[in-house]
Amino acid sequence: MIDNNNNNNNNNNNNNNNNNKNNNNNKQQYKLSEPFNYENDYQYGLNDQFSFWNDVAKKYVHWDKEYENIYNSNNNEWFSGGLLNACYNALDKHIVNGGGEEIAFVHEIPSKQISTQITYKQLFDKVCKFSRSLKNLGIKKGDIVIIYMHNSIELIISALSCCRIGATHNIIFGGYTQKGLTDLLNIYSPTPTPTPTPTPTPTPTPTPNFNQSPKLIITSNYGLLNNDIYYFYKEIIESLINSNLNLKNIILFNRNDYNNNGNNKNNNNNNQNNNHNFNIFDWNDLVNGGDIEPLLEYELVESNHPIYVMNTSGTTSKPKAIVRETAGHIASLCYSVKNIFKLNKGDTYLSLSSIGWVSGHSTLLYGCLFSGCKSVFIEGPLNENDNDTEKVRMFWSLIEKYNVNVFPTTPHQMNLIKMVDPNGEIRFQFNLKHLKHVSIGSEKVYEKTINYLTNTLKLSIIIDYWQTESGFPMIYNSTENDLNLKNCSVDAIGKVAPGYNIKIVSKINNNNQTSVIENKENEKGEIVIKFPLPPGLCNCLFGDTNDRLLYKQHYLNEFEGYFRTKDIGYFDENKVWYFSSRSDDSISYGSVIVNSGVLENLILKIQNISESCVIGIDDEIHGQEIAAILVLENKNIDTISLKNEINNIVKTNLFTCINIKYIIIVKRLPKTRTGKRIKSLLTSIFNNKSYIIPPTLQDDIVIDELLIEYSKFKNSNDI
């Protein structure tokens, strides 16, 4: 059943009613493919989206009470009336079906030569005990729990225990600056009041209270971040003191599995003095003290109950806190893990990601558990001595050791491996016969990277395009050609994932009236998701106003009836999609608007250029001059010749009037810990403007390096 009861959205109602009338016919025409057939499932999702997701939800999700409505257009709610539990879908169902002795997770600390693994049944037992501990502390359905820990099995236990009792968790990625962490905690402070902008676009109205304060923090004494020892407890305490929160209850996991002497990210004082009347509960005392009874039962939650709050990556100074709903997340992850990432029950998945990021949540943690897979995750560096060659060797050795079937990576990670092992000589020392696929995403993937992966691995490469907000891939590409991609560029991001209705849109102005149009093939515009949004996609932001003004401003108001990605792209005559750049990624050069992403693509075709970032430098005559900031593979290159080569390729392929005036060589680009470039930081520094260091900056040293290069740039160009 599809519930259409929003009188203010006639267009959406008409569309949904038409879909409703045609449901029976479409169900006769389509069904989920088995084995997976992309064209079948894509057409099914496009022509009968509601029946498609209905079949997915029934096939993959365990319901304690089946939903009454597939979709409610009044608040963009999927599977209303259903009751379920995410922890049951992650653990209990596998144990019931005889999978309790299968390995669920392997926690690897390569630099310490420590490895810990846990089965589904062992994980279940620990979750049940910790769930009881949370209940004993008064944590209940609807409460919010902050988790700030190192990559660990204890972090996973914390998250799943929240799910079991119906609490909502917020795993905060480790390594924020103290100010950045304080800013994140202040998300739970008083509600913002942005200036309202009316829009008829349907906006979710979730039942839980998304403006309440957290009731508990779970943290650890220390952990490894890159090559550093990081004191999680100390940092969260100091940030909590400086925040606006009035939170007193803290569970502390005191790890002792290795000596914590070494580099200290946040000084060497693991001070646990309690001068602010915090209630500190020791993890081990909670789960081992007395006769604690495991919580075998679980809390039933509604389909739209928030499973977690997640902070976006923070390439701007203020990360957003998105809210993920339970049922849609389970359904979309189960479908995408099996059919896009091609992970089957019993397969092994290796990730270098932090569990705190979207790939860590969606695939490493929940996606693999929902699907009955084994996840291998890493804490700290791949090599104790920070030796690049040994890091690459350790990476491939882990894939061999655990018979890994699929691993995700980013262009940033692969470029580092390529610089150390350009011909794959290290890789070919290892037996990777179990490896089936590699998925690569998080940022734009260039032809050089794909060619390197293809030549060194000799297997299928999956390019996945998605965002934190989406929770699962929106568009994807596979080099094994199961999508029937013909005669397309190797850097295509692929075809739209089944279940999505994705468009390219632009705005036109007729007689002072602005309207939104859907672009045709090969016409660049903004990539958007057309309503109704698929289940699992972000429906609201934490800390928003009651009528979701922040959510509307970020995602809905610009293009009525569509969800913004703020990415520019296009599709060709074969419905193959291409990502160009972010929507604000442009330079005003005289009367010409130049897309910096297009320039970066051209520059990377030149040999010996590892990374490229094009920005505008303020100029009184042209408005902006174009500067190319480069990371070189070979540092001994004549910059004058390089500049001439770059301008030649630009003038040949774009416009003869475009001239890149400045070439700036740097050691590295500023990036978040997920490998995303922070272009705004480069633009501010090289325009001598004030800047804010994002809390997710990968390495603070890069700021000093860039300031030195700016000083050289300023002196040499008399700016």
C-alpha positions as CSV (number, residue, x, y, z in Angstrom):
1,M,0.0,0.0,0.0
2,I,1.2,3.5,-0.8
3,D,-0.2,6.3,1.4
4,N,-0.7,9.6,-0.4
5,N,-2.2,12.2,2.0
6,N,-0.3,15.4,1.5
7,N,-2.7,17.9,0.0
8,N,0.1,20.5,-0.4
9,N,2.0,18.3,-2.9
10,N,-0.3,17.7,-5.8
11,N,2.4,16.8,-8.3
12,N,4.0,14.2,-6.0
13,N,0.5,12.8,-5.2
14,N,-0.4,12.5,-8.8
15,N,2.9,10.7,-9.5
16,N,2.5,8.4,-6.6
17,N,-1.2,7.7,-7.4
18,N,-0.2,6.8,-10.9
19,N,2.5,4.5,-9.6
20,N,-0.1,3.0,-7.2
21,K,-2.5,2.3,-10.0
22,N,0.1,0.6,-12.1
23,N,1.6,-1.5,-9.3
24,N,-0.2,-4.7,-10.2
25,N,0.8,-4.5,-13.9
26,N,4.4,-3.6,-13.0
27,K,4.7,-6.5,-10.5
28,Q,3.7,-8.9,-13.2
29,Q,6.3,-7.4,-15.5
30,Y,9.2,-7.1,-13.1
31,K,10.8,-8.9,-10.2
32,L,14.2,-8.8,-8.5
33,S,16.7,-10.7,-10.5
34,E,18.5,-13.8,-9.2
35,P,21.3,-13.9,-10.1
36,F,21.7,-10.2,-10.3
37,N,21.0,-8.6,-13.6
38,Y,21.6,-4.8,-13.7
39,E,19.2,-3.9,-16.5
40,N,16.3,-5.8,-15.0
41,D,16.7,-4.3,-11.5
42,Y,17.4,-0.8,-12.8
43,Q,14.3,-0.8,-15.0
44,Y,12.2,-2.3,-12.1
45,G,13.4,0.4,-9.7
46,L,12.8,3.2,-12.3
47,N,9.4,2.1,-13.5
48,D,8.0,0.9,-10.2
49,Q,10.1,2.2,-7.4
50,F,7.7,1.3,-4.6
51,S,7.3,-2.3,-5.6
52,F,11.1,-2.6,-6.1
53,W,11.8,-1.5,-2.6
54,N,8.9,-3.5,-1.2
55,D,10.5,-6.6,-2.7
56,V,13.9,-5.7,-1.3
57,A,12.6,-5.1,2.2
58,K,10.7,-8.4,2.2
59,K,13.7,-10.4,0.8
60,Y,16.5,-9.0,3.0
61,V,15.0,-7.6,6.2
62,H,13.8,-9.5,9.2
63,W,10.6,-7.8,10.4
64,D,9.0,-8.5,13.8
65,K,5.9,-6.7,12.5
66,E,5.6,-6.2,8.8
67,Y,5.0,-2.6,7.6
68,E,1.5,-1.5,6.6
69,N,2.5,1.1,4.0
70,I,5.4,0.9,1.5
71,Y,5.7,4.7,1.2
72,N,4.1,7.7,2.7
73,S,4.5,10.8,0.6
74,N,3.4,13.1,3.4
75,N,6.8,12.8,5.1
76,N,8.9,10.7,2.7
77,E,8.6,7.8,5.1
78,W,9.3,4.2,3.9
79,F,7.8,1.1,5.5
80,S,5.6,2.8,8.0
81,G,3.9,0.7,10.6
82,G,6.7,-1.9,10.6
83,L,8.7,-2.9,13.7
84,L,12.2,-4.4,13.7
85,N,15.6,-4.3,15.4
86,A,18.9,-3.6,13.7
87,C,20.9,-5.7,16.1
88,Y,18.7,-8.7,15.4
89,N,19.3,-8.3,11.7
90,A,23.0,-8.0,12.3
91,L,23.6,-10.9,14.8
92,D,20.7,-12.9,16.0
93,K,19.4,-14.0,12.6
94,H,22.8,-15.5,11.6
95,I,23.1,-17.4,14.9
96,V,19.5,-18.7,14.5
97,N,20.5,-19.9,11.0
98,G,23.6,-21.7,12.2
99,G,26.2,-19.0,11.5
100,G,27.3,-18.3,15.0
101,E,30.8,-19.8,14.7
102,E,31.6,-17.8,11.6
103,I,34.1,-15.0,12.1
104,A,32.4,-11.6,12.2
105,F,35.4,-9.2,12.7
106,V,39.2,-9.2,12.7
107,H,40.9,-6.3,14.4
108,E,44.4,-5.9,13.1
109,I,47.1,-3.6,14.6
110,P,49.9,-4.2,12.1
111,S,52.4,-1.8,13.7
112,K,52.1,-3.8,17.0
113,Q,51.7,-7.2,15.4
114,I,48.5,-7.7,17.3
115,S,45.4,-9.4,15.8
116,T,42.1,-10.1,17.5
117,Q,39.1,-11.9,16.0
118,I,35.6,-12.6,17.2
119,T,32.8,-14.9,16.0
120,Y,29.1,-13.9,15.5
121,K,28.2,-15.8,18.7
122,Q,31.0,-14.3,20.7
123,L,30.0,-10.9,19.5
124,F,26.4,-11.6,20.3
125,D,27.3,-12.6,23.9
126,K,29.3,-9.5,24.5
127,V,26.6,-7.2,23.0
128,C,24.0,-8.8,25.2
129,K,26.1,-8.2,28.3
130,F,26.9,-4.6,27.4
131,S,23.3,-3.9,26.4
132,R,22.3,-4.9,29.9
133,S,24.9,-2.6,31.3
134,L,23.5,0.3,29.3
135,K,20.0,-0.5,30.5
136,N,21.3,-0.6,34.1
137,L,22.6,3.0,33.6
138,G,19.2,4.1,32.5
139,I,19.8,4.2,28.7
140,K,16.6,3.5,26.9
141,K,14.9,3.7,23.5
142,G,15.3,7.1,21.9
143,D,18.3,8.2,24.0
144,I,21.5,9.3,22.2
145,V,24.9,7.8,23.0
146,I,28.2,9.3,21.8
147,I,30.9,6.8,21.0
148,Y,34.5,8.2,20.8
149,M,36.9,5.3,20.6
150,H,39.7,3.8,18.5
151,N,38.9,1.4,15.8
152,S,38.1,-1.7,17.9
153,I,35.7,-4.5,18.5
154,E,34.6,-2.6,21.7
155,L,33.4,0.3,19.4
156,I,31.4,-2.2,17.4
157,I,29.9,-3.7,20.6
158,S,29.0,-0.3,21.8
159,A,27.1,0.5,18.5
160,L,25.3,-2.8,18.3
161,S,24.3,-2.6,22.0
162,C,22.7,0.8,21.3
163,C,20.8,-0.8,18.5
164,R,19.6,-3.6,20.7
165,I,18.0,-1.4,23.2
166,G,16.7,1.2,20.7
167,A,19.2,4.0,21.5
168,T,20.7,6.1,18.8
169,H,24.5,6.2,18.5
170,N,26.8,8.9,17.2
171,I,30.3,7.5,16.4
172,I,32.6,10.4,16.2
173,F,35.7,9.9,14.1
174,G,38.9,9.9,16.3
175,G,41.5,12.6,15.9
176,Y,39.5,15.8,15.8
177,T,41.2,18.9,17.2
178,Q,39.8,19.8,20.6
179,K,37.9,22.7,19.1
180,G,36.6,20.6,16.3
181,L,35.4,18.0,18.8
182,T,33.8,20.7,21.0
183,D,32.0,22.0,17.9
184,L,30.6,18.6,17.2
185,L,29.4,18.2,20.8
186,N,27.7,21.6,20.5
187,I,25.5,20.2,17.6
188,Y,23.5,18.9,20.5
189,S,23.1,22.4,21.9
190,P,20.1,24.8,21.3
191,T,18.3,24.6,18.0
192,P,19.5,26.9,15.2
193,T,17.0,29.3,13.6
194,P,18.0,30.0,10.0
195,T,15.9,32.3,7.9
196,P,13.0,30.3,6.5
197,T,12.7,29.8,2.7
198,P,9.3,28.4,1.7
199,T,9.2,25.3,-0.4
200,P,6.5,22.9,-1.4
201,T,9.0,20.0,-1.5
202,P,7.9,17.2,0.9
203,T,10.0,17.2,4.0
204,P,10.3,14.4,6.6
205,T,8.6,14.7,9.9
206,P,10.2,12.0,12.0
207,T,8.6,11.0,15.3
208,P,11.7,10.8,17.5
209,N,13.1,14.0,19.2
210,F,16.1,15.0,17.1
211,N,17.0,17.9,19.3
212,Q,17.6,16.2,22.6
213,S,21.0,16.0,24.4
214,P,23.1,12.8,24.7
215,K,22.7,10.8,27.8
216,L,26.1,9.0,27.7
217,I,29.6,9.0,26.2
218,I,31.5,5.8,25.6
219,T,35.3,6.3,25.1
220,S,38.6,4.6,25.4
221,N,41.8,5.6,27.2
222,Y,44.0,5.7,24.0
223,G,44.4,4.3,20.5
224,L,46.4,4.6,17.4
225,L,45.7,7.2,14.8
226,N,48.1,7.1,11.8
227,N,51.5,6.9,13.6
228,D,50.4,8.6,16.8
229,I,49.1,7.6,20.2
230,Y,45.8,9.5,20.7
231,Y,44.2,9.9,24.1
232,F,40.5,9.7,23.4
233,Y,39.4,10.0,27.0
234,K,41.5,13.0,27.8
235,E,40.3,14.8,24.6
236,I,36.6,14.1,25.0
237,I,36.7,15.2,28.6
238,E,38.4,18.5,27.8
239,S,36.0,19.1,24.9
240,L,33.0,18.2,27.0
241,I,34.1,20.8,29.6
242,N,34.4,23.5,26.9
243,S,31.1,22.5,25.3
244,N,27.5,23.6,26.1
245,L,26.5,20.1,27.1
246,N,25.5,19.1,30.6
247,L,26.5,15.5,30.3
248,K,28.0,13.6,33.3
249,N,27.9,9.8,32.5
250,I,31.0,8.3,30.8
251,I,31.9,4.7,30.2
252,L,35.7,4.3,29.9
253,F,37.3,1.3,28.2
254,N,40.8,1.0,29.6
255,R,42.7,-1.0,27.1
256,N,46.0,-2.7,28.0
257,D,46.8,-4.8,24.9
258,Y,50.0,-2.9,24.1
259,N,52.4,-0.4,25.7
260,N,51.3,3.1,24.8
261,N,54.7,4.6,24.8
262,G,55.4,6.5,21.5
263,N,54.4,9.5,19.6
264,N,51.5,11.3,21.3
265,K,48.9,13.1,19.2
266,N,47.5,15.0,22.1
267,N,50.5,15.2,24.5
268,N,51.6,12.4,26.8
269,N,49.3,13.1,29.7
270,N,46.6,10.5,30.0
271,N,45.0,12.4,32.9
272,Q,41.9,10.8,34.3
273,N,41.5,13.2,37.2
274,N,37.8,13.9,37.7
275,N,37.5,17.6,38.7
276,H,34.2,18.2,37.1
277,N,32.1,15.6,38.9
278,F,31.8,13.2,35.9
279,N,30.4,9.8,36.6
280,I,33.1,7.5,35.2
281,F,32.2,3.9,34.8
282,D,34.8,1.3,34.0
283,W,33.9,-0.9,31.0
284,N,35.2,-4.1,32.5
285,D,33.6,-3.5,35.8
286,L,30.2,-3.0,34.1
287,V,30.3,-6.2,32.1
288,N,32.2,-8.4,34.5
289,G,31.1,-7.2,37.9
290,G,28.5,-9.2,39.8
291,D,26.1,-11.5,38.2
292,I,25.1,-9.4,35.1
293,E,22.4,-11.1,33.2
294,P,22.8,-10.8,29.4
295,L,20.0,-8.9,27.6
296,L,18.7,-11.6,25.2
297,E,15.5,-9.7,24.3
298,Y,15.7,-6.7,22.1
299,E,13.8,-3.4,21.6
300,L,11.4,-3.1,18.7
301,V,11.7,0.2,16.9
302,E,9.7,1.8,14.1
303,S,11.0,1.8,10.6
304,N,12.0,5.5,10.7
305,H,13.6,5.2,14.1
306,P,17.2,6.7,14.0
307,I,19.8,4.0,14.1
308,Y,22.6,6.6,14.2
309,V,23.7,10.2,13.8
310,M,26.7,10.7,11.6
311,N,28.9,13.8,11.1
312,T,29.8,14.6,7.5
313,S,33.5,14.7,6.5
314,G,33.9,18.4,7.2
315,T,35.7,19.8,4.1
316,T,34.0,23.0,5.2
317,S,34.4,24.3,8.7
318,K,31.1,23.0,10.1
319,P,30.3,19.3,9.5
320,K,26.6,18.5,9.4
321,A,25.0,15.8,11.5
322,I,22.8,13.6,9.3
323,V,20.2,11.1,10.8
324,R,19.9,7.6,9.3
325,E,16.7,5.7,9.7
326,T,16.7,2.0,10.6
327,A,14.6,0.0,8.1
328,G,15.7,1.9,5.0
329,H,19.3,1.6,6.0
330,I,19.1,-2.2,6.4
331,A,17.2,-2.7,3.2
332,S,19.4,-0.5,1.0
333,L,22.6,-1.9,2.5
334,C,21.7,-5.5,2.1
335,Y,20.8,-4.9,-1.5
336,S,23.9,-2.8,-2.4
337,V,26.4,-5.0,-0.5
338,K,25.2,-8.1,-2.4
339,N,24.6,-6.7,-5.9
340,I,26.9,-3.7,-6.2
341,F,29.9,-4.6,-4.0
342,K,29.2,-8.3,-4.9
343,L,29.8,-9.6,-1.3
344,N,28.2,-12.9,-0.5
345,K,27.6,-14.5,2.8
346,G,30.9,-15.8,4.2
347,D,33.0,-13.5,2.1
348,T,35.8,-11.4,3.6
349,Y,36.0,-7.7,3.4
350,L,39.2,-5.6,4.3
351,S,39.0,-1.9,5.0
352,L,41.5,0.7,6.0
353,S,38.7,3.1,6.8
354,S,37.8,4.5,10.2
355,I,34.5,3.0,11.4
356,G,33.4,6.5,12.1
357,W,33.1,7.4,8.4
358,V,30.3,6.5,6.1
359,S,32.0,3.6,4.4
360,G,32.9,2.3,7.9
361,H,29.3,2.5,9.0
362,S,27.6,1.4,5.8
363,T,29.9,-1.5,4.6
364,L,32.5,-2.5,7.2
365,L,30.1,-2.5,10.2
366,Y,26.5,-2.8,9.3
367,G,26.5,-3.9,5.6
368,C,28.8,-6.9,6.2
369,L,27.0,-7.9,9.4
370,F,23.5,-7.7,7.8
371,S,24.9,-9.9,4.9
372,G,26.8,-12.4,7.1
373,C,30.3,-11.4,5.9
374,K,33.6,-11.2,7.7
375,S,35.2,-7.7,8.1
376,V,38.9,-7.1,8.7
377,F,39.7,-3.6,9.9
378,I,42.9,-1.8,10.8
379,E,44.0,0.4,13.7
380,G,47.0,2.6,13.3
381,P,49.6,2.6,10.6
382,L,50.5,-0.4,8.4
383,N,54.1,-0.2,9.5
384,E,55.6,0.9,12.8
385,N,58.6,2.7,11.3
386,D,56.5,4.6,8.7
387,N,58.4,2.9,5.9
388,D,56.4,3.4,2.7
389,T,57.7,0.2,1.1
390,E,56.9,-1.9,4.1
391,K,53.4,-0.3,4.3
392,V,52.6,-1.4,0.8
393,R,54.0,-4.9,1.6
394,M,51.9,-5.1,4.7
395,F,48.8,-4.1,2.8
396,W,49.1,-6.8,0.2
397,S,50.1,-9.4,2.9
398,L,46.9,-8.8,4.9
399,I,44.8,-9.4,1.7
400,E,46.8,-12.7,1.3
401,K,46.6,-13.6,5.0
402,Y,42.8,-13.4,5.3
403,N,41.9,-14.5,1.8
404,V,40.2,-11.2,1.2
405,N,37.5,-11.2,-1.5
406,V,36.7,-7.4,-1.7
407,F,38.5,-4.3,-0.4
408,P,37.5,-0.7,-0.8
409,T,40.1,2.0,-1.5
410,T,40.4,5.6,-2.5
411,P,42.4,7.3,-5.3
412,H,44.5,8.9,-2.6
413,Q,45.5,5.5,-1.1
414,M,46.2,3.9,-4.5
415,N,48.3,6.9,-5.6
416,L,50.5,6.4,-2.6
417,I,50.9,2.7,-3.4
418,K,51.6,3.5,-7.1
419,M,54.4,6.0,-6.1
420,V,56.1,3.2,-4.1
421,D,55.3,0.3,-6.4
422,P,54.7,1.7,-9.9
423,N,55.1,-1.6,-11.7
424,G,53.4,-3.8,-9.1
425,E,56.6,-5.7,-8.2
426,I,55.7,-5.8,-4.5
427,R,52.1,-6.7,-5.2
428,F,53.1,-9.7,-7.4
429,Q,55.0,-11.2,-4.4
430,F,51.6,-12.1,-2.8
431,N,49.0,-14.6,-3.7
432,L,45.7,-12.7,-4.1
433,K,43.7,-15.6,-5.7
434,H,40.7,-15.0,-3.5
435,L,40.4,-11.4,-4.4
436,K,37.3,-10.9,-6.6
437,H,36.8,-7.1,-6.7
438,V,38.1,-3.8,-5.7
439,S,35.8,-0.8,-5.1
440,I,37.2,2.7,-5.4
441,G,35.5,6.0,-4.5
442,S,35.4,8.8,-2.0
443,E,36.8,11.3,-4.6
444,K,37.1,11.6,-8.3
445,V,38.8,8.6,-9.9
446,Y,41.2,9.4,-12.7
447,E,42.2,7.2,-15.6
448,K,45.8,6.7,-14.3
449,T,44.5,5.2,-11.1
450,I,42.1,2.8,-12.9
451,N,44.8,1.7,-15.3
452,Y,47.2,1.0,-12.4
453,L,44.7,-1.0,-10.5
454,T,43.7,-3.0,-13.6
455,N,47.3,-3.7,-14.6
456,T,48.4,-4.8,-11.1
457,L,45.4,-6.7,-10.0
458,K,44.0,-8.2,-13.2
459,L,40.4,-8.2,-11.9
460,S,37.2,-6.2,-11.8
461,I,37.4,-2.6,-10.5
462,I,34.1,-1.1,-9.1
463,I,33.9,2.7,-9.1
464,D,31.3,3.8,-6.7
465,Y,29.9,7.3,-6.5
466,W,27.9,8.2,-3.3
467,Q,27.8,10.6,-0.4
468,T,27.5,10.5,3.3
469,E,23.9,11.6,2.9
470,S,23.0,8.7,0.6
471,G,24.4,5.9,2.7
472,F,24.8,3.5,-0.2
473,P,26.1,3.9,-3.8
474,M,24.1,6.1,-6.2
475,I,26.0,5.5,-9.4
476,Y,28.6,2.8,-10.0
477,N,30.9,1.4,-12.7
478,S,32.4,-2.1,-13.1
479,T,35.3,-2.9,-15.4
480,E,34.0,-6.5,-15.8
481,N,31.3,-4.8,-17.9
482,D,28.3,-6.4,-16.2
483,L,26.6,-3.0,-16.7
484,N,27.0,-3.3,-20.5
485,L,29.2,-0.2,-20.6
486,K,30.4,0.2,-24.2
487,N,32.7,2.8,-25.7
488,C,32.8,4.9,-22.6
489,S,35.7,6.7,-21.1
490,V,37.6,4.7,-18.4
491,D,36.9,7.6,-15.9
492,A,33.1,7.2,-16.2
493,I,31.4,6.8,-12.8
494,G,29.0,4.3,-14.4
495,K,25.2,3.9,-14.4
496,V,22.6,4.8,-11.9
497,A,22.2,2.2,-9.1
498,P,18.8,0.3,-9.1
499,G,16.3,2.0,-6.8
500,Y,17.4,5.6,-7.6
501,N,15.9,8.1,-10.0
502,I,18.9,10.4,-10.7
503,K,18.8,13.4,-13.0
504,I,20.9,16.3,-14.3
505,V,19.2,19.6,-13.8
506,S,19.8,23.3,-14.6
507,K,17.9,26.5,-14.0
508,I,16.6,28.8,-16.7
509,N,15.1,32.2,-16.5
510,N,12.1,33.2,-18.7
511,N,10.5,36.6,-18.2
512,N,12.1,36.9,-14.8
513,Q,10.7,33.5,-13.8
514,T,13.2,30.9,-12.8
515,S,12.4,27.3,-13.4
516,V,14.2,23.9,-13.1
517,I,14.7,21.8,-16.3
518,E,16.0,18.3,-16.6
519,N,19.0,18.2,-18.9
520,K,19.4,16.0,-21.9
521,E,22.4,13.8,-22.7
522,N,25.8,15.4,-22.8
523,E,24.5,18.6,-21.1
524,K,26.3,19.4,-17.9
525,G,24.4,20.4,-14.9
526,E,23.9,19.4,-11.2
527,I,23.5,15.8,-10.3
528,V,20.2,15.5,-8.2
529,I,18.0,12.7,-6.9
530,K,14.4,13.0,-7.9
531,F,11.6,12.5,-5.4
532,P,10.6,10.2,-3.9
533,L,14.0,9.6,-2.3
534,P,15.0,6.0,-1.9
535,P,15.0,4.4,1.6
536,G,18.3,4.8,3.5
537,L,19.0,8.3,2.2
538,C,19.3,11.1,4.8
539,N,15.9,12.5,5.6
540,C,16.8,15.1,8.2
541,L,19.7,16.8,10.1
542,F,20.2,16.6,13.8
543,G,19.7,19.8,15.7
544,D,17.4,21.2,12.9
545,T,14.2,23.2,13.6
546,N,10.9,21.5,13.8
547,D,10.1,22.2,10.2
548,R,13.5,21.2,8.9
549,L,14.8,24.5,7.7
550,L,18.5,23.5,7.7
551,Y,17.7,20.4,5.8
552,K,15.7,22.3,3.2
553,Q,18.4,24.9,2.8
554,H,21.2,22.4,2.3
555,Y,19.4,19.9,0.0
556,L,15.9,20.9,-1.2
557,N,15.3,24.6,-1.9
558,E,17.6,25.0,-4.8
559,F,15.8,22.6,-7.1
560,E,12.2,22.0,-6.2
561,G,11.3,18.3,-6.1
562,Y,14.9,17.2,-6.2
563,F,17.6,16.4,-3.6
564,R,20.9,18.3,-4.2
565,T,24.3,16.5,-4.4
566,K,26.1,19.8,-5.2
567,D,28.1,17.9,-7.8
568,I,28.3,18.7,-11.5
569,G,28.1,16.0,-14.1
570,Y,26.5,14.7,-17.2
571,F,25.4,11.5,-18.9
572,D,25.9,10.3,-22.4
573,E,23.7,8.8,-25.1
574,N,24.2,5.3,-23.4
575,K,23.1,6.6,-20.0
576,V,26.7,6.4,-18.7
577,W,27.4,9.0,-16.1
578,Y,30.4,11.3,-15.6
579,F,31.4,13.4,-12.6
580,S,33.0,16.7,-13.4
581,S,33.4,18.7,-10.1
582,R,31.6,20.2,-7.2
583,S,29.0,22.7,-8.2
584,D,30.9,25.6,-6.6
585,D,34.2,24.5,-8.2
586,S,34.6,27.4,-10.8
587,I,37.0,30.3,-11.5
588,S,36.0,33.6,-13.0
589,Y,38.7,34.3,-15.5
590,G,37.7,37.6,-17.3
591,S,34.4,36.9,-18.9
592,V,35.0,33.2,-19.0
593,I,33.8,30.8,-16.2
594,V,36.3,28.0,-16.0
595,N,35.6,24.8,-14.2
596,S,38.6,23.9,-12.2
597,G,37.8,20.2,-12.3
598,V,38.0,20.1,-16.1
599,L,41.4,21.8,-15.9
600,E,42.6,19.3,-13.3
601,N,41.6,16.4,-15.5
602,L,43.7,17.8,-18.3
603,I,46.7,18.5,-16.1
604,L,46.7,14.9,-14.8
605,K,47.2,13.6,-18.3
606,I,50.8,15.0,-18.1
607,Q,53.4,12.6,-17.0
608,N,55.0,12.9,-13.6
609,I,52.1,14.9,-12.1
610,S,50.7,12.9,-9.2
611,E,48.0,15.3,-8.0
612,S,46.5,18.6,-9.2
613,C,44.4,21.3,-7.6
614,V,43.4,24.3,-9.6
615,I,42.3,27.5,-7.7
616,G,41.7,31.1,-8.5
617,I,44.0,33.9,-7.3
618,D,42.3,37.3,-7.0
619,D,43.4,39.7,-9.7
620,E,42.3,43.3,-10.4
621,I,42.2,42.9,-14.2
622,H,40.8,39.4,-14.8
623,G,38.9,39.0,-11.5
624,Q,40.9,35.8,-10.9
625,E,44.1,34.3,-12.4
626,I,44.4,30.6,-12.6
627,A,46.9,28.7,-10.4
628,A,47.7,25.0,-10.6
629,I,48.9,23.6,-7.3
630,L,50.7,20.4,-8.1
631,V,52.2,17.3,-6.3
632,L,54.9,15.8,-8.6
633,E,56.2,12.3,-8.8
634,N,59.6,13.5,-10.0
635,K,60.7,16.6,-8.1
636,N,63.4,17.4,-10.5
637,I,61.2,18.9,-13.2
638,D,61.8,22.3,-14.8
639,T,58.7,24.3,-13.8
640,I,58.9,26.7,-16.8
641,S,58.7,23.8,-19.2
642,L,56.0,22.2,-17.1
643,K,54.0,25.4,-17.2
644,N,54.3,25.6,-21.0
645,E,53.2,21.9,-21.3
646,I,50.2,22.5,-19.1
647,N,49.1,25.6,-21.0
648,N,49.6,23.8,-24.3
649,I,47.3,21.0,-23.4
650,V,44.7,23.4,-21.9
651,K,44.7,25.6,-25.0
652,T,44.5,22.6,-27.3
653,N,41.6,21.0,-25.5
654,L,39.6,23.9,-24.1
655,F,40.0,27.6,-25.1
656,T,43.0,29.4,-26.5
657,C,42.1,32.4,-24.3
658,I,42.7,30.4,-21.1
659,N,46.1,30.8,-19.5
660,I,47.3,29.2,-16.3
661,K,49.5,31.9,-14.8
662,Y,50.9,30.3,-11.7
663,I,52.4,26.9,-11.1
664,I,52.9,26.1,-7.5
665,I,54.7,22.9,-6.4
666,V,53.9,21.5,-3.0
667,K,54.8,18.4,-1.0
668,R,51.2,17.4,-0.6
669,L,47.6,18.7,-0.7
670,P,45.6,19.3,2.5
671,K,43.1,16.5,2.9
672,T,40.6,15.2,5.3
673,R,41.3,11.8,7.0
674,T,39.1,10.2,4.3
675,G,41.4,11.5,1.6
676,K,39.2,14.4,0.3
677,R,41.0,17.5,-0.8
678,I,40.3,20.7,1.2
679,K,40.4,23.1,-1.7
680,S,38.9,26.0,0.3
681,L,42.0,25.9,2.5
682,L,44.3,26.2,-0.5
683,T,42.2,29.0,-1.9
684,S,42.3,31.0,1.3
685,I,46.1,30.5,2.0
686,F,47.2,31.5,-1.5
687,N,44.9,34.5,-1.6
688,N,46.2,35.6,1.8
689,K,42.8,35.4,3.4
690,S,41.9,34.1,6.9
691,Y,41.1,30.5,7.0
692,I,39.6,27.9,9.4
693,I,41.5,24.6,9.8
694,P,38.8,21.9,9.4
695,P,38.7,19.5,12.4
696,T,39.2,16.5,10.1
697,L,42.5,17.7,8.6
698,Q,44.7,14.7,8.0
699,D,48.0,16.3,9.1
700,D,48.5,19.7,10.7
701,I,52.1,19.9,9.3
702,V,50.6,20.5,5.8
703,I,49.5,24.0,7.0
704,D,53.1,25.0,7.8
705,E,54.3,23.6,4.4
706,L,51.7,25.5,2.5
707,L,52.5,28.8,4.3
708,I,56.1,28.4,3.4
709,E,55.1,27.8,-0.3
710,Y,52.8,30.8,-0.1
711,S,55.7,33.0,1.1
712,K,57.8,31.9,-1.8
713,F,54.9,32.4,-4.2
714,K,54.3,35.9,-2.9
715,N,57.9,37.0,-3.1
716,S,58.5,35.6,-6.6
717,N,55.3,37.1,-8.0
718,D,55.4,40.4,-6.2
719,I,51.9,39.9,-4.8
